[in-house]
Amino acid sequence: MYAVIKAGGKQHKVKAGDVIEIELVKGADEDSVKFTPILVVDDDGATHFGKDLGRAVVKGKLLGEQKGEKVKVFKYKSKTGYARHQGHRQNYTLVEIQDISLGRPARSKAASKEAASTDEATATPSSEEAGAKTPAS
């Protein structure tokens, strides 16, 4: 089972046990985190998306923070003596994906109609209805 989640403006394809880097999330190590904007879940060949994912949740555990690779910025203009060096390292949070669950599946309209007709067929009449149906003597 895998899921595609959205975290920090990026999409990540994850499965249980994966460790991913996401944009910095404040929290202590070993805190739990839930990813709710889930885009797609594939459950052994059955693909769920859209309204099917209303209750789906991906749970993870924060492992710590680290810095990404350094990005070097160099600005230069010829014949003017202008040159500028700058670097940047983005902070990331490591998250271990623990569980992917679809939640309770929502009842389809056909299933709810069948359940309603079954309830009507098995319902017993109340005492008022039973008294009204008896012939007057």
Rosetta silent file (secondary structure, phi, psi, omega in degrees, C-alpha in Angstrom):
SEQUENCE: MYAVIKAGGKQHKVKAGDVIEIELVKGADEDSVKFTPILVVDDDGATHFGKDLGRAVVKGKLLGEQKGEKVKVFKYKSKTGYARHQGHRQNYTLVEIQDISLGRPARSKAASKEAASTDEATATPSSEEAGAKTPAS
SCORE:     score description
SCORE:     0.000 S_00000001
   1 L     0.000  131.692  175.181    0.000    0.000    0.000 S_00000001
   2 E  -134.585  163.021  179.759    1.325    3.426   -0.897 S_00000001
   3 E  -139.356  154.429  172.254   -0.002    6.969   -0.779 S_00000001
   4 E  -110.994  116.352 -177.439    0.803   10.293   -2.392 S_00000001
   5 E  -112.722  162.134  176.954    0.729   13.068    0.215 S_00000001
   6 E  -116.276  120.804 -179.846    1.203   16.802   -0.003 S_00000001
   7 E  -144.533  125.524  177.987    3.554   18.350    2.557 S_00000001
   8 L    66.133   30.202  179.105    5.348   21.670    2.377 S_00000001
   9 L    79.413    5.756  179.418    4.117   22.411   -1.130 S_00000001
  10 E  -124.450  156.822  177.704    5.621   19.201   -2.495 S_00000001
  11 E  -104.101  137.963 -179.288    4.168   15.779   -3.246 S_00000001
  12 E  -128.962  132.719  173.410    5.720   12.641   -1.770 S_00000001
  13 E   -91.931  118.001 -173.060    5.001    9.005   -2.647 S_00000001
  14 E  -129.234  157.060  169.951    5.222    7.122    0.659 S_00000001
  15 E  -139.734  167.129 -176.990    4.614    3.694    2.128 S_00000001
  16 L   -60.254  132.609  179.657    4.792    2.427    5.709 S_00000001
  17 L    97.072  -12.304  178.930    8.373    2.447    7.005 S_00000001
  18 L   -71.265  149.413  172.713    9.670    5.151    4.637 S_00000001
  19 E  -115.787  122.032 -177.207   11.715    8.076    5.976 S_00000001
  20 E  -122.166  157.732  173.992   11.131   11.326    4.088 S_00000001
  21 E  -102.296  124.239  175.283   12.446   14.889    4.277 S_00000001
  22 E  -122.581  168.395  176.822    9.768   17.573    4.437 S_00000001
  23 E   -56.872  155.182 -172.781    9.920   21.318    4.973 S_00000001
  24 L   -54.298  126.634  175.442   10.668   22.295    8.568 S_00000001
  25 L  -121.875  125.488  179.696    7.915   21.363   11.050 S_00000001
  26 L   -74.737  134.647  178.443    8.276   22.520   14.640 S_00000001
  27 L   164.993  160.139  179.629    7.934   19.744   17.185 S_00000001
  28 L   -81.252  158.737  175.559    9.911   17.518   19.509 S_00000001
  29 L   -60.018  149.143  179.665   11.480   14.249   18.414 S_00000001
  30 L    72.181    3.682  173.767    9.146   11.249   18.567 S_00000001
  31 L   -70.676  152.088  177.691    6.045   13.481   18.187 S_00000001
  32 E   -95.703  151.322 -179.833    3.352   12.117   15.917 S_00000001
  33 E  -139.154  144.351  178.589    2.136   13.953   12.842 S_00000001
  34 E  -116.506  135.739  175.638   -0.833   13.339   10.525 S_00000001
  35 E  -105.247  113.842 -178.261   -0.890   14.164    6.835 S_00000001
  36 L  -102.458  -28.144  175.512   -4.422   14.850    5.702 S_00000001
  37 L   -75.926   82.739 -178.498   -4.175   16.334    2.211 S_00000001
  38 E   -95.453  130.780 -175.445   -3.827   12.884    0.641 S_00000001
  39 E   -92.899  -43.524 -177.005   -3.992   12.822   -3.141 S_00000001
  40 E  -146.914  142.679  170.759   -3.939    9.095   -4.008 S_00000001
  41 E  -130.525  129.204  176.326   -3.907    5.790   -2.112 S_00000001
  42 E  -111.326  115.312 -177.118   -3.158    2.483   -3.839 S_00000001
  43 E  -110.199   84.951  179.654   -4.310   -0.499   -1.777 S_00000001
  44 L    51.025   53.588  176.382   -2.928   -3.597   -3.542 S_00000001
  45 L    96.612  -21.374  176.970   -4.225   -2.620   -6.964 S_00000001
  46 E   -91.574  111.681 -176.823   -7.354   -0.752   -5.809 S_00000001
  47 E   -94.712  129.600  179.879   -6.667    2.929   -6.403 S_00000001
  48 E  -117.733  137.223  176.515   -8.570    5.492   -4.320 S_00000001
  49 E  -156.641  166.017  177.119   -8.676    9.230   -4.988 S_00000001
  50 H    70.527 -129.782 -176.132  -10.975   12.212   -4.610 S_00000001
  51 H   -67.252  -21.278  178.342  -14.017   11.707   -2.372 S_00000001
  52 H   -63.955  -20.316 -175.751  -12.902    8.160   -1.501 S_00000001
  53 H   -99.564   21.496 -178.058  -10.133    9.699    0.634 S_00000001
  54 L   -58.372  -34.620 -177.637  -12.404   11.770    2.888 S_00000001
  55 L  -111.527    4.642 -176.993  -11.343    9.842    5.986 S_00000001
  56 L   -70.689  143.535 -178.602   -7.915    8.652    4.869 S_00000001
  57 E  -141.909  138.617  171.107   -4.954    9.487    7.108 S_00000001
  58 E  -111.984  121.864 -178.102   -1.210    8.983    6.853 S_00000001
  59 E  -104.997  141.034  179.396    0.461    8.890   10.278 S_00000001
  60 E  -141.379  173.399 -179.555    4.131    9.569   10.868 S_00000001
  61 E  -129.130  132.480  178.572    6.690   10.164   13.596 S_00000001
  62 E   -72.776  130.345 -179.935    9.168   13.068   13.728 S_00000001
  63 E  -103.747  -23.864 -179.093   12.747   11.818   13.821 S_00000001
  64 E   152.212 -174.499 -179.565   14.643   15.095   13.928 S_00000001
  65 E  -119.714  152.605  174.371   15.852   18.034   11.892 S_00000001
  66 E  -153.660  166.020  178.963   18.699   18.389    9.435 S_00000001
  67 E  -101.472  145.499  177.548   19.994   20.815    6.847 S_00000001
  68 L   -79.473 -174.513  179.044   19.912   20.189    3.130 S_00000001
  69 L   -68.582  153.018 -179.362   22.751   20.643    0.674 S_00000001
  70 L   -75.323  133.773  174.814   24.247   24.089    0.265 S_00000001
  71 E  -105.274  121.362 -178.436   22.971   26.137   -2.646 S_00000001
  72 E   -96.248  133.759  178.344   25.572   28.617   -3.880 S_00000001
  73 E  -117.757  128.339  179.573   24.476   31.921   -5.372 S_00000001
  74 E  -132.655  117.673  177.484   26.967   34.002   -7.343 S_00000001
  75 E  -107.343  137.281 -175.905   26.054   37.342   -8.873 S_00000001
  76 E  -149.275  135.975  172.710   28.496   38.995  -11.256 S_00000001
  77 E  -125.835  126.749 -176.314   28.497   41.987  -13.569 S_00000001
  78 L   -73.232  151.801  174.043   31.377   42.381  -15.953 S_00000001
  79 L    65.425    9.656  178.779   33.498   45.511  -16.207 S_00000001
  80 L  -120.598  -10.777 -178.214   32.098   47.021  -12.999 S_00000001
  81 L    78.969   15.856 -178.370   33.937   45.088  -10.312 S_00000001
  82 E   -97.117  120.388  174.511   30.641   43.781   -8.879 S_00000001
  83 E  -147.700  135.567 -178.145   30.657   40.209   -7.608 S_00000001
  84 E  -136.663  130.294  177.897   28.621   38.775   -4.758 S_00000001
  85 E  -108.512  138.647  177.419   28.785   35.309   -3.186 S_00000001
  86 E  -151.948  147.949  177.699   25.966   33.918   -1.093 S_00000001
  87 E  -132.984  158.853 -179.079   24.969   30.481    0.170 S_00000001
  88 E  -147.972  137.827  173.523   21.839   28.929    1.641 S_00000001
  89 L  -126.213  120.275 -178.008   21.015   25.667    3.429 S_00000001
  90 L   -80.123  139.489  175.668   17.339   24.778    3.865 S_00000001
  91 E   -85.541  136.252  179.786   16.187   23.197    7.138 S_00000001
  92 E  -127.317  157.995  174.109   14.264   19.929    6.798 S_00000001
  93 E  -113.510  133.497  175.751   12.415   17.619    9.178 S_00000001
  94 E   -88.913  130.707 -178.895   12.835   13.853    8.938 S_00000001
  95 E  -128.837  130.477  173.627    9.561   11.942    9.234 S_00000001
  96 E   -97.071  125.390  179.240    9.106    8.172    9.430 S_00000001
  97 E   -79.186  123.472 -177.192    5.805    7.031    7.919 S_00000001
  98 E   -99.998  -41.731 -171.999    4.133    4.612   10.330 S_00000001
  99 E  -151.078  142.853  172.033    0.667    3.890    8.961 S_00000001
 100 E  -122.553  119.256 -179.854   -1.557    4.524    5.956 S_00000001
 101 E  -131.520  143.205  178.003   -5.253    3.995    6.593 S_00000001
 102 L   -85.205   -9.327 -175.434   -8.322    4.650    4.490 S_00000001
 103 L    76.321 -169.449  176.760  -10.514    4.985    7.555 S_00000001
 104 L   -73.619  128.918  179.790  -13.979    3.493    7.551 S_00000001
 105 L   -66.509  137.594  179.239  -15.198    3.197    3.972 S_00000001
 106 L   -70.456  144.794  179.252  -18.140    5.458    3.248 S_00000001
 107 L   -75.475  135.741  177.350  -21.401    3.692    2.407 S_00000001
 108 L   -77.526  165.357 -179.142  -22.412    3.978   -1.195 S_00000001
 109 H   -63.487  -38.489 -179.848  -25.909    5.148   -2.121 S_00000001
 110 H   -64.900  -41.408 -179.820  -26.883    1.665   -3.306 S_00000001
 111 H   -67.257  -37.952 -179.910  -25.753    0.097   -0.025 S_00000001
 112 H   -70.119  -34.039  176.724  -27.636    2.685    2.033 S_00000001
 113 H   -66.430  -41.341  178.342  -30.837    2.090   -0.004 S_00000001
 114 H   -63.362  -41.530  179.893  -30.535   -1.664    0.559 S_00000001
 115 H   -65.202  -39.533  179.672  -30.038   -1.120    4.288 S_00000001
 116 H   -66.450  -41.773  179.904  -33.078    1.178    4.448 S_00000001
 117 H   -68.360  -34.570  176.952  -35.309   -1.315    2.620 S_00000001
 118 H   -66.603  -40.600  178.695  -34.101   -4.111    4.906 S_00000001
 119 H   -63.846  -40.347  179.664  -34.881   -1.985    7.972 S_00000001
 120 H   -67.285  -38.329 -177.904  -38.416   -1.271    6.703 S_00000001
 121 H   -70.383  -33.123 -177.052  -39.083   -4.943    5.948 S_00000001
 122 H   -94.297   -3.083 -178.334  -37.948   -6.140    9.374 S_00000001
 123 L   -70.779  140.027  177.269  -39.590   -3.346   11.377 S_00000001
 124 L   -94.629  143.495 -179.316  -42.407   -4.423   13.701 S_00000001
 125 L   -68.429  147.820  178.713  -45.566   -2.313   13.819 S_00000001
 126 L   -75.405  171.238 -176.732  -46.097   -0.151   16.866 S_00000001
 127 H   -65.418  -33.735  178.820  -49.018   -0.762   19.257 S_00000001
 128 H   -66.549  -42.965  179.389  -51.056    2.101   17.750 S_00000001
 129 H   -67.267  -37.835  179.989  -50.712    0.682   14.251 S_00000001
 130 H   -66.529  -39.139  179.371  -51.546   -2.812   15.513 S_00000001
 131 H   -69.870  -32.664 -178.820  -54.685   -1.537   17.289 S_00000001
 132 H   -73.531  -25.223 -176.124  -55.856    0.365   14.231 S_00000001
 133 H   -88.302  -12.872 -178.640  -55.607   -2.707   11.995 S_00000001
 134 L   -75.019  138.558 -179.566  -57.709   -5.036   14.167 S_00000001
 135 L   -68.104  143.038  179.304  -61.290   -5.463   12.948 S_00000001
 136 L   -78.027  136.365 -179.532  -63.979   -3.838   15.077 S_00000001
 137 L  -108.922    0.000    0.000  -66.386   -6.339   16.644 S_00000001
